[in-house]
Amino acid sequence: MDRTGIRAAHGRGKEAGMAECRSLVELSKARKALAAASSFDDVLAIRDQAEAARAYAKAAQLSLEAANEATAVKLLAERKAGEMLYTAGHSRIPGASAKQQGRRFATFGSRS
């Protein structure tokens, strides 16, 4: 450890250690944002940010801890997105017939 209390990542210097520290802090913020996220788009944005952080950690050769933390946030976001889709699929459309309820996700892939 250096005098700032940050261990340099595998001897690559203080900059690498600082980058890793910032990355872990950002992922911690992403976890909190994910817990507070209430829209599907917000959850997907957090998932995308976590994947970008994972790719960065790998490319910058940061610690395995940083890459694993990014992967964990990504998986949590995907799980929350799945729960949101499941909940949306089980809620009824007011005033729709049973046949219309079944068609609810028939056009999921198209956004018109």
N, C-alpha and C positions, 0 to 999 in steps of 0.2 A: 504494500500500500504506500502511496505517496502521502505527503502532508495534508492533502485535501480530503483524504479518506477514501479515495476512489482507486481501486486496483486497476492498473492498465491491463487491457485484454491481451493475454498471451504475449506480453512483451512488445506489443506494437506501438506503445507510446501512450501518452496521456490523452491524445485526441481520440483514440479508439475507445479508451475507457469512458471518456465523456460521452461519446456517441452512444455507447451501450447504455449508459445511465439515462440519457435523454430518451432513448428508445423504450426502456422499461417504464419510465415515468409516463410517457405518452400512452403506453398500453394500459397502465393503471387508470388513466383518465378514460380510455376507451371502455374499460370494464364498467366504470361508474356510469358513463353515458349509455351503455347497453342496458344497464339495470333500469335507467330512467326512460329509455326509448319506448314510445307508445305507437309509433307508426312503422309500417312495414318498410317504407323507404329509408327511414332512419337506421333500422336494423341492418338493412342491406349495405348502407353506406359504411357502417361500422365494420361489417364483415369485410368489405373491400379494403378498408384502411388496415385492418389486421393482416390481410393477405399481403398487402404492400409492405408492411413492417416485417413480415416473415421473410419475404423475398430480399428486402434490404439487409436484414440480419445475416442471411446466408451469403449474399454477395459481398458484404463488408467483413465477412468472417468474424462476426461478433460471437459471443458465447452461445452455447447450446441452450442456456437458460433463456436468452432473449428470443431465440427462434421458437422455443417451446411455448413461451408465454404468448407470443403472437398467434401461434397455432391454437392455443387454448381459447383465446378471445374469439378467433374465427369460428371455432366449433361451437362456442356458446352462442354466438350470433346466429349461426345456422340453425341451432336447436330452437332458439327463440322465434326465428322466422317460421320454422316448421310448426311450432305451437300456434303462432298467429294464423297461419293458413288453416290448420286443423280447426281452430275455434271459428274462423270465418266460414268454413265449410259446414259446420254444424249449427250455424245460426240460421234462422228462417228469414226469408224475405217477406216483409209485411204485405199481405194481400195477394201473395202468389199462390197458385195452385201447386199440388204435389208434383205435377208434371213439370211445371216451371222451376220448381226447386231443384229437380234433377238436372236441369240444363244450366244451372248457375255457373259451373266451371267448364262448360263445353267450349267457351270462347276465351279461356284463360290465356292462351298464347298470343292472341291478337289484342292490340290496344287501339281500338278505334272509337 
